[in-house]
Structure formats: C-alpha cells, structure tokens
Amino acid sequence: MKNVSVDGKFWLKNNKDICISEGKIELIKKVVSEGSISKAAKKMQMSYKAAWDMIEEINSFTSSVIIEKNRGGKNGGGCQITSFGKNFLKKYDKISEEYSEMIKKLNKKTDDEFPE
C-alpha cells in the first residue's frame, strides 16, 4: 500500500464534554503575549465575541481559572494567565508533544507493516 499513515488531533476533554484543542491553546498563548482578548482575537482573525466565548469555555474546563479577565475602564482592561494557567499550559504542551511522538512512532510502524 502506498502512502498509508496514522493521523489525529490532540484534544483534552472533561466530564462536561468541554474540549481544549490546539486552537484554544493558541488563543491562550496569544492572550498571554498580547495582554488582551481583543488584541489576541485580531491576531487570530476572529471576533472579540468568539474569543471571549472561548475564554469562558476554557475557564470552565477546570475548577480553577486559567485566564483572569479585568474589566475595561479608565485604566483599560486586559487579562493575564494565572499560575494555574501557566502550569496547565506546561502540562498540555508536554502531553501534546508525547502525542505527536506517538503518532510518529505509529507512522514508522505503519511504514514497516504496509510496505509498497
């Protein structure tokens, strides 16, 4: 067989059927680097409302807040990642990397099992 490969997307799913996917992780990282949901949304070419809703869903994924939001006003709003959120990102990145390595190993095995 030619061009046989294993593929898949890495998601974390909780008991409320809320998923954390690569897109949500990218949003978290953009919020961290930009310091605001609005700027992160623009960088990701999505609406502010869509980004806000995703942050709400991300924060409901666990019992602890991942992104802390500050209301706008005279001094502006903004948001920041919590210590819990930083730890969550590190763990996500580690497990995601392990998942990618597993896919690579399975593809190597597929090459061996399904030669041309």
C-alpha angles and dihedrals in degrees: 000000000000126000098002112164143163117237137172146147123247115232133163113218128190132203090269090061091248112144132206109207136174090269093056091046089051089052091051090051092048091049089052094049095042098037093222141069091225094056092043091051091052092049089052093044094238133123121268089239092054091049092046091051091049091051089051090051092046090051091050091053093085135019090255128067116254099184118032113208126208121201119244123245138114094342094033128245125256135152141233140200116258124230086254089052093051090052091046091054092050091051092045092051092048095050092042090054090050089051091052091050090051090053090051091051092048090050090052088051090047089054089053096043098043107038120174 
